[in-house]
Amino acid sequence: MDKQMNLEITDSPIASDDEFIVKKLRDYNSQFIENDGKLLSAYIRDTDGNIVAGLTGKTYYHWLHIDYFWVLESDRKNQLGSKLICAAEAEAIKRGCTGATLDTFSFQALGFYEKHGYSVFGQPRGNFGKHQRYYLEKQIG
């Protein structure tokens, strides 16, 4: 007997539905590799407690992946980005990570990441307007 199936595409997913998919994939993957995923965030705050720079990511399968990295434009020459990325990499090494990945656009900070030892391993073909997207990696441990 054939089951009736319905395909749903949404730009407003229900959080529990996405969590279900993630859990099922992690359950499957755990047959082959340890699920050691942990969030990793780092912030720099001014004396009033306002975030002036921050980084969000996660560590899993012995890798750090940086999702978002931002520094207040007026503080970009004050080495805050360098302090953040070095701190995140140091924490990732403590967690047993041996590499790090991230992505950036050509109008963002490619040179900054390369200065910190990251190298491009991929550039998707396609139209991102007049900008290029880069995927970078670095051995850290």
N, CA, C and O atoms as a DFTB+ gen file, in Angstrom:
564 C
 N C O
     1  1       0.839      -1.175       0.000
     2  2       0.000       0.000       0.000
     3  2       0.888       1.244       0.000
     4  3       1.802       1.356       0.818
     5  1       0.623       2.168      -0.908
     6  2       1.369       3.418      -0.990
     7  2       0.909       4.384       0.091
     8  3      -0.285       4.522       0.356
     9  1       1.880       5.049       0.709
    10  2       1.571       6.082       1.694
    11  2       1.326       7.399       0.974
    12  3       1.938       7.686      -0.055
    13  1       0.442       8.175       1.519
    14  2       0.241       9.537       1.019
    15  2       1.324      10.425       1.639
    16  3       1.476      10.439       2.861
    17  1       2.074      11.159       0.826
    18  2       3.154      12.025       1.304
    19  2       2.865      13.455       0.875
    20  3       2.289      13.686      -0.188
    21  1       3.263      14.401       1.693
    22  2       3.098      15.820       1.388
    23  2       4.436      16.523       1.544
    24  3       5.080      16.419       2.589
    25  1       4.849      17.230       0.520
    26  2       6.081      18.004       0.553
    27  2       5.753      19.404       1.051
    28  3       4.803      20.031       0.583
    29  1       6.541      19.887       2.000
    30  2       6.338      21.224       2.560
    31  2       7.640      22.001       2.467
    32  3       8.686      21.505       2.883
    33  1       7.592      23.187       1.939
    34  2       8.731      24.104       1.904
    35  2       8.294      25.369       2.611
    36  3       7.214      25.895       2.341
    37  1       9.139      25.870       3.531
    38  2       8.738      27.031       4.318
    39  2       9.917      27.944       4.609
    40  3      11.061      27.497       4.690
    41  1       9.627      29.206       4.763
    42  2      10.646      30.139       5.248
    43  2      10.370      30.515       6.708
    44  3      10.980      31.433       7.256
    45  1       9.446      29.790       7.314
    46  2       9.099      29.978       8.730
    47  2       9.002      28.612       9.413
    48  3       7.923      28.215       9.853
    49  1      10.114      27.898       9.504
    50  2      10.040      26.550      10.067
    51  2       9.688      26.572      11.560
    52  3       9.976      27.531      12.277
    53  1       9.074      25.512      11.982
    54  2       8.802      25.307      13.399
    55  2      10.083      24.755      14.012
    56  3      10.639      23.770      13.525
    57  1      10.544      25.390      15.074
    58  2      11.831      25.010      15.674
    59  2      11.887      23.524      16.000
    60  3      12.917      22.885      15.785
    61  1      10.804      22.969      16.511
    62  2      10.815      21.550      16.882
    63  2      10.955      20.652      15.654
    64  3      11.510      19.558      15.760
    65  1      10.468      21.084      14.500
    66  2      10.645      20.292      13.278
    67  2      12.116      20.257      12.870
    68  3      12.646      19.201      12.525
    69  1      12.770      21.418      12.911
    70  2      14.199      21.449      12.578
    71  2      15.007      20.649      13.591
    72  3      15.935      19.932      13.216
    73  1      14.662      20.765      14.873
    74  2      15.352      20.004      15.913
    75  2      15.192      18.500      15.693
    76  3      16.119      17.734      15.953
    77  1      14.036      18.079      15.221
    78  2      13.788      16.674      14.916
    79  2      14.753      16.181      13.837
    80  3      15.359      15.118      13.973
    81  1      14.891      16.970      12.756
    82  2      15.792      16.594      11.651
    83  2      17.228      16.502      12.154
    84  3      17.931      15.538      11.851
    85  1      17.664      17.488      12.913
    86  2      19.028      17.493      13.437
    87  2      19.250      16.273      14.321
    88  3      20.271      15.597      14.193
    89  1      18.306      15.980      15.218
    90  2      18.440      14.826      16.110
    91  2      18.535      13.529      15.319
    92  3      19.379      12.687      15.624
    93  1      17.693      13.351      14.315
    94  2      17.712      12.123      13.521
    95  2      19.049      11.956      12.791
    96  3      19.598      10.856      12.734
    97  1      19.568      13.058      12.231
    98  2      20.858      12.967      11.549
    99  2      21.970      12.649      12.543
   100  3      22.845      11.832      12.255
   101  1      21.942      13.288      13.708
   102  2      22.964      13.009      14.722
   103  2      22.863      11.571      15.212
   104  3      23.885      10.922      15.438
   105  1      21.651      11.069      15.377
   106  2      21.478       9.666      15.782
   107  2      22.114       8.732      14.757
   108  3      22.811       7.786      15.122
   109  1      21.874       8.997      13.483
   110  2      22.463       8.175      12.425
   111  2      23.986       8.281      12.455
   112  3      24.690       7.271      12.443
   113  1      24.488       9.525      12.496
   114  2      25.934       9.738      12.477
   115  2      26.631       9.086      13.663
   116  3      27.771       8.639      13.544
   117  1      25.945       9.029      14.818
   118  2      26.577       8.493      16.024
   119  2      26.916       7.014      15.899
   120  3      27.668       6.487      16.718
   121  1      26.377       6.335      14.891
   122  2      26.771       4.958      14.638
   123  2      28.209       4.871      14.153
   124  3      28.854       3.829      14.268
   125  1      28.708       5.987      13.605
   126  2      30.008       5.992      12.955
   127  2      31.028       6.885      13.655
   128  3      32.219       6.575      13.679
   129  1      30.559       7.994      14.224
   130  2      31.461       8.941      14.874
   131  2      30.804       9.499      16.129
   132  3      29.580       9.576      16.229
   133  1      31.646       9.887      17.083
   134  2      31.166      10.435      18.345
   135  2      30.509      11.795      18.114
   136  3      31.047      12.632      17.388
   137  1      29.365      12.012      18.721
   138  2      28.700      13.304      18.642
   139  2      29.244      14.172      19.776
   140  3      28.768      14.106      20.910
   141  1      30.235      14.975      19.456
   142  2      30.891      15.799      20.468
   143  2      30.603      17.284      20.267
   144  3      31.386      18.128      20.701
   145  1      29.499      17.609      19.620
   146  2      29.179      18.993      19.291
   147  2      28.900      19.862      20.499
   148  3      28.148      19.491      21.400
   149  1      29.531      21.042      20.495
   150  2      29.307      22.042      21.535
   151  2      29.344      23.422      20.900
   152  3      30.141      23.684      19.999
   153  1      28.474      24.299      21.378
   154  2      28.514      25.680      20.922
   155  2      29.775      26.359      21.445
   156  3      30.296      25.996      22.499
   157  1      30.256      27.341      20.701
   158  2      31.393      28.142      21.127
   159  2      31.128      29.576      20.707
   160  3      31.021      29.871      19.517
   161  1      31.022      30.460      21.675
   162  2      30.843      31.889      21.402
   163  2      31.859      32.662      22.211
   164  3      32.241      32.249      23.306
   165  1      32.299      33.790      21.665
   166  2      33.249      34.663      22.351
   167  2      32.794      36.102      22.107
   168  3      32.362      36.450      21.008
   169  1      32.897      36.923      23.137
   170  2      32.453      38.311      23.038
   171  2      33.498      39.225      23.652
   172  3      34.211      38.840      24.578
   173  1      33.580      40.427      23.132
   174  2      34.340      41.503      23.764
   175  2      33.330      42.606      24.052
   176  3      32.588      43.039      23.171
   177  1      33.318      43.050      25.308
   178  2      32.369      44.073      25.745
   179  2      33.128      45.329      26.184
   180  3      34.254      45.260      26.675
   181  1      32.477      46.471      25.991
   182  2      33.057      47.713      26.497
   183  2      32.755      47.836      27.987
   184  3      32.140      46.944      28.571
   185  1      33.181      48.925      28.598
   186  2      33.012      49.089      30.042
   187  2      31.550      49.204      30.459
   188  3      31.230      49.039      31.636
   189  1      30.659      49.486      29.508
   190  2      29.223      49.545      29.807
   191  2      28.537      48.197      29.584
   192  3      27.328      48.074      29.782
   193  1      29.303      47.195      29.175
   194  2      28.738      45.873      28.951
   195  2      28.195      45.648      27.557
   196  3      27.609      44.599      27.290
   197  1      28.376      46.613      26.655
   198  2      27.905      46.466      25.275
   199  2      28.872      45.618      24.470
   200  3      30.087      45.785      24.577
   201  1      28.347      44.723      23.676
   202  2      29.197      43.900      22.809
   203  2      29.739      44.776      21.688
   204  3      28.978      45.417      20.964
   205  1      31.073      44.796      21.551
   206  2      31.713      45.542      20.472
   207  2      32.363      44.601      19.458
   208  3      32.809      45.035      18.396
   209  1      32.412      43.314      19.792
   210  2      32.946      42.304      18.884
   211  2      32.461      40.942      19.371
   212  3      32.292      40.719      20.570
   213  1      32.243      40.050      18.432
   214  2      31.782      38.730      18.832
   215  2      31.951      37.696      17.738
   216  3      32.087      38.005      16.554
   217  1      31.935      36.467      18.188
   218  2      32.122      35.327      17.300
   219  2      31.211      34.218      17.806
   220  3      31.153      33.951      19.006
   221  1      30.502      33.576      16.892
   222  2      29.694      32.415      17.253
   223  2      30.098      31.249      16.368
   224  3      30.472      31.423      15.209
   225  1      30.013      30.070      16.936
   226  2      30.359      28.885      16.168
   227  2      30.074      27.641      16.974
   228  3      29.271      27.646      17.906
   229  1      30.744      26.588      16.595
   230  2      30.576      25.322      17.293
   231  2      31.797      24.464      17.040
   232  3      32.520      24.650      16.061
   233  1      32.011      23.521      17.941
   234  2      33.055      22.524      17.733
   235  2      32.374      21.176      17.605
   236  3      31.453      20.858      18.357
   237  1      32.831      20.396      16.657
   238  2      32.321      19.044      16.474
   239  2      33.280      18.269      15.587
   240  3      33.922      18.824      14.695
   241  1      33.361      16.975      15.854
   242  2      34.218      16.059      15.094
   243  2      35.654      16.578      14.998
   244  3      36.315      16.416      13.973
   245  1      36.128      17.205      16.081
   246  2      37.494      17.704      16.200
   247  2      37.778      18.898      15.295
   248  3      38.921      19.145      14.910
   249  1      36.715      19.636      14.962
   250  2      36.863      20.853      14.162
   251  2      36.091      21.987      14.798
   252  3      35.040      21.773      15.402
   253  1      36.607      23.180      14.664
   254  2      35.900      24.403      15.000
   255  2      35.276      24.927      13.715
   256  3      35.945      25.011      12.685
   257  1      33.995      25.279      13.772
   258  2      33.391      25.978      12.642
   259  2      32.879      27.322      13.133
   260  3      32.035      27.382      14.026
   261  1      33.388      28.394      12.553
   262  2      32.964      29.745      12.905
   263  2      31.786      30.105      12.005
   264  3      31.907      30.141      10.780
   265  1      30.643      30.370      12.639
   266  2      29.435      30.726      11.891
   267  2      29.365      32.219      11.603
   268  3      29.178      32.631      10.458
   269  1      29.515      33.024      12.648
   270  2      29.393      34.481      12.523
   271  2      30.516      35.147      13.293
   272  3      30.885      34.703      14.380
   273  1      31.066      36.233      12.713
   274  2      32.196      36.936      13.311
   275  2      32.008      38.411      12.978
   276  3      31.944      38.790      11.808
   277  1      31.918      39.242      14.020
   278  2      31.644      40.658      13.798
   279  2      32.455      41.503      14.769
   280  3      32.616      41.145      15.936
   281  1      32.967      42.639      14.269
   282  2      33.653      43.636      15.090
   283  2      33.076      44.997      14.721
   284  3      32.945      45.328      13.543
   285  1      32.733      45.783      15.741
   286  2      32.239      47.136      15.531
   287  2      33.195      47.876      14.607
   288  3      34.405      47.878      14.836
   289  1      32.668      48.496      13.579
   290  2      33.525      49.092      12.548
   291  2      34.560      50.052      13.131
   292  3      35.703      50.061      12.672
   293  1      34.202      50.843      14.107
   294  2      35.153      51.810      14.689
   295  2      36.268      51.137      15.484
   296  3      37.260      51.789      15.811
   297  1      36.131      49.861      15.801
   298  2      37.148      49.131      16.569
   299  2      37.918      48.114      15.744
   300  3      38.666      47.316      16.309
   301  1      37.761      48.115      14.445
   302  2      38.383      47.078      13.611
   303  2      39.900      47.196      13.518
   304  3      40.554      46.239      13.101
   305  1      40.470      48.307      13.882
   306  2      41.933      48.462      13.854
   307  2      42.542      48.271      15.245
   308  3      43.732      48.523      15.433
   309  1      41.744      47.830      16.217
   310  2      42.212      47.699      17.597
   311  2      42.557      46.263      17.977
   312  3      42.653      45.952      19.164
   313  1      42.743      45.388      17.004
   314  2      43.150      43.993      17.233
   315  2      42.082      43.151      17.939
   316  3      42.382      42.057      18.416
   317  1      40.834      43.651      18.013
   318  2      39.788      42.880      18.677
   319  2      39.483      41.597      17.912
   320  3      39.272      40.546      18.517
   321  1      39.460      41.681      16.587
   322  2      39.212      40.491      15.779
   323  2      40.289      39.438      16.003
   324  3      39.992      38.249      16.111
   325  1      41.525      39.878      16.071
   326  2      42.629      38.947      16.314
   327  2      42.498      38.290      17.678
   328  3      42.721      37.087      17.813
   329  1      42.136      39.075      18.695
   330  2      41.959      38.512      20.034
   331  2      40.845      37.472      20.026
   332  3      40.981      36.408      20.629
   333  1      39.752      37.776      19.350
   334  2      38.622      36.847      19.302
   335  2      38.980      35.543      18.612
   336  3      38.730      34.463      19.148
   337  1      39.562      35.636      17.432
   338  2      39.821      34.412      16.671
   339  2      40.873      33.557      17.383
   340  3      40.778      32.330      17.388
   341  1      41.868      34.202      17.980
   342  2      42.886      33.444      18.728
   343  2      42.272      32.772      19.950
   344  3      42.603      31.628      20.260
   345  1      41.374      33.480      20.651
   346  2      40.720      32.898      21.822
   347  2      39.835      31.721      21.432
   348  3      39.826      30.696      22.114
   349  1      39.088      31.862      20.332
   350  2      38.215      30.775      19.877
   351  2      39.039      29.561      19.468
   352  3      38.681      28.431      19.801
   353  1      40.129      29.778      18.755
   354  2      40.994      28.666      18.352
   355  2      41.618      27.993      19.570
   356  3      41.719      26.767      19.611
   357  1      42.037      28.778      20.563
   358  2      42.630      28.204      21.777
   359  2      41.605      27.332      22.511
   360  3      41.937      26.240      22.972
   361  1      40.378      27.807      22.617
   362  2      39.333      27.009      23.263
   363  2      39.055      25.744      22.454
   364  3      38.869      24.670      23.026
   365  1      39.026      25.867      21.132
   366  2      38.792      24.695      20.280
   367  2      39.903      23.658      20.463
   368  3      39.627      22.458      20.495
   369  1      41.129      24.098      20.580
   370  2      42.244      23.179      20.813
   371  2      42.058      22.469      22.153
   372  3      42.300      21.266      22.253
   373  1      41.630      23.204      23.186
   374  2      41.355      22.582      24.491
   375  2      40.289      21.500      24.363
   376  3      40.300      20.515      25.101
   377  1      39.372      21.692      23.425
   378  2      38.303      20.722      23.200
   379  2      38.743      19.582      22.294
   380  3      37.941      18.699      21.988
   381  1      39.979      19.581      21.863
   382  2      40.500      18.501      21.039
   383  2      40.422      18.741      19.548
   384  3      40.624      17.811      18.767
   385  1      40.134      19.961      19.132
   386  2      40.019      20.259      17.698
   387  2      41.395      20.375      17.055
   388  3      42.363      20.818      17.674
   389  1      41.448      19.967      15.804
   390  2      42.692      20.038      15.046
   391  2      42.595      20.967      13.842
   392  3      43.600      21.235      13.185
   393  1      41.405      21.455      13.550
   394  2      41.222      22.346      12.410
   395  2      40.058      23.277      12.633
   396  3      39.253      23.093      13.546
   397  1      39.981      24.303      11.765
   398  2      38.893      25.281      11.829
   399  2      38.441      25.618      10.414
   400  3      39.237      25.628       9.474
   401  1      37.149      25.895      10.284
   402  2      36.585      26.311       9.002
   403  2      35.697      27.527       9.207
   404  3      35.204      27.781      10.306
   405  1      35.505      28.269       8.131
   406  2      34.599      29.415       8.105
   407  2      34.359      29.784       6.653
   408  3      35.007      29.253       5.751
   409  1      33.427      30.694       6.436
   410  2      33.264      31.235       5.087
   411  2      33.104      32.735       5.176
   412  3      32.680      33.274       6.198
   413  1      33.451      33.403       4.083
   414  2      33.385      34.860       4.029
   415  2      33.134      35.295       2.597
   416  3      33.322      34.520       1.659
   417  1      32.712      36.525       2.438
   418  2      32.525      37.111       1.112
   419  2      33.683      38.055       0.802
   420  3      34.403      38.491       1.701
   421  1      33.848      38.361      -0.468
   422  2      34.950      39.209      -0.902
   423  2      34.883      40.609      -0.296
   424  3      35.919      41.263      -0.175
   425  1      33.713      41.088       0.085
   426  2      33.599      42.419       0.689
   427  2      33.801      42.378       2.203
   428  3      33.730      43.412       2.868
   429  1      34.053      41.188       2.748
   430  2      34.222      41.062       4.190
   431  2      35.710      41.006       4.535
   432  3      36.415      41.988       4.308
   433  1      36.202      39.917       5.064
   434  2      37.510      39.917       5.716
   435  2      38.449      38.822       5.222
   436  3      39.176      38.234       6.022
   437  1      38.447      38.539       3.939
   438  2      39.315      37.480       3.415
   439  2      40.773      37.690       3.823
   440  3      41.420      36.754       4.291
   441  1      41.289      38.886       3.655
   442  2      42.679      39.176       4.008
   443  2      42.969      38.969       5.484
   444  3      44.042      38.484       5.844
   445  1      42.023      39.330       6.339
   446  2      42.173      39.118       7.784
   447  2      42.351      37.643       8.085
   448  3      43.258      37.257       8.822
   449  1      41.484      36.816       7.514
   450  2      41.565      35.376       7.776
   451  2      42.856      34.786       7.224
   452  3      43.488      33.959       7.880
   453  1      43.251      35.200       6.036
   454  2      44.508      34.701       5.472
   455  2      45.692      35.112       6.346
   456  3      46.632      34.337       6.520
   457  1      45.652      36.325       6.894
   458  2      46.706      36.796       7.795
   459  2      46.791      35.920       9.048
   460  3      47.849      35.801       9.665
   461  1      45.669      35.316       9.411
   462  2      45.632      34.452      10.595
   463  2      45.792      32.970      10.244
   464  3      45.463      32.101      11.051
   465  1      46.294      32.686       9.051
   466  2      46.655      31.319       8.700
   467  2      45.599      30.504       7.988
   468  3      45.817      29.322       7.724
   469  1      44.462      31.097       7.668
   470  2      43.417      30.379       6.955
   471  2      43.710      30.411       5.462
   472  3      44.268      31.381       4.949
   473  1      43.332      29.350       4.775
   474  2      43.512      29.312       3.328
   475  2      42.209      28.884       2.661
   476  3      41.429      28.110       3.216
   477  1      41.999      29.400       1.478
   478  2      40.789      29.111       0.712
   479  2      40.848      27.676       0.209
   480  3      41.846      27.257      -0.376
   481  1      39.777      26.926       0.439
   482  2      39.694      25.585      -0.133
   483  2      38.506      25.450      -1.069
   484  3      38.319      24.399      -1.682
   485  1      37.699      26.500      -1.188
   486  2      36.576      26.423      -2.111
   487  2      36.001      27.783      -2.421
   488  3      35.974      28.681      -1.580
   489  1      35.536      27.914      -3.661
   490  2      34.853      29.108      -4.118
   491  2      33.689      28.644      -4.984
   492  3      33.903      28.216      -6.118
   493  1      32.468      28.719      -4.476
   494  2      31.350      28.259      -5.295
   495  2      31.185      29.110      -6.546
   496  3      31.354      30.329      -6.521
   497  1      30.857      28.448      -7.619
   498  2      30.536      29.166      -8.849
   499  2      29.085      29.586      -8.762
   500  3      28.253      28.866      -8.210
   501  1      28.796      30.704      -9.286
   502  2      27.420      31.170      -9.248
   503  2      27.379      32.658      -9.049
   504  3      28.412      33.324      -8.984
   505  1      26.206      33.159      -8.954
   506  2      26.027      34.590      -8.902
   507  2      25.747      35.052      -7.482
   508  3      24.670      34.802      -6.941
   509  1      26.709      35.720      -6.886
   510  2      26.525      36.388      -5.600
   511  2      26.589      37.891      -5.855
   512  3      27.155      38.642      -5.060
   513  1      26.007      38.320      -6.966
   514  2      26.146      39.715      -7.363
   515  2      27.570      39.928      -7.829
   516  3      28.122      39.099      -8.553
   517  1      28.159      41.022      -7.424
   518  2      29.543      41.319      -7.822
   519  2      30.557      40.780      -6.821
   520  3      31.743      41.099      -6.910
   521  1      30.108      39.974      -5.877
   522  2      30.972      39.474      -4.812
   523  2      31.210      37.971      -4.947
   524  3      30.411      37.249      -5.544
   525  1      32.316      37.524      -4.385
   526  2      32.686      36.112      -4.393
   527  2      32.596      35.584      -2.969
   528  3      32.910      36.297      -2.016
   529  1      32.173      34.351      -2.827
   530  2      32.150      33.687      -1.524
   531  2      33.342      32.747      -1.446
   532  3      33.702      32.107      -2.434
   533  1      33.960      32.665      -0.255
   534  2      35.129      31.824      -0.043
   535  2      34.904      30.919       1.160
   536  3      34.337      31.339       2.169
   537  1      35.348      29.685       1.047
   538  2      35.366      28.748       2.168
   539  2      36.824      28.563       2.557
   540  3      37.668      28.281       1.707
   541  1      37.119      28.722       3.854
   542  2      38.483      28.686       4.332
   543  2      38.662      27.650       5.424
   544  3      37.708      27.280       6.108
   545  1      39.900      27.184       5.583
   546  2      40.242      26.220       6.627
   547  2      41.623      26.530       7.164
   548  3      42.421      27.231       6.540
   549  1      41.880      25.980       8.349
   550  2      43.177      26.149       8.989
   551  2      43.418      24.966       9.917
   552  3      42.497      24.528      10.607
   553  1      44.608      24.456       9.943
   554  2      44.996      23.463      10.936
   555  2      45.364      24.215      12.208
   556  3      46.166      25.149      12.167
   557  1      44.782      23.815      13.342
   558  2      45.022      24.560      14.581
   559  2      45.648      23.729      15.691
   560  3      46.188      24.293      16.643
   561  1      45.594      22.440      15.598
   562  2      46.104      21.653      16.722
   563  2      46.893      20.469      16.288
   564  3      47.385      19.714      17.127
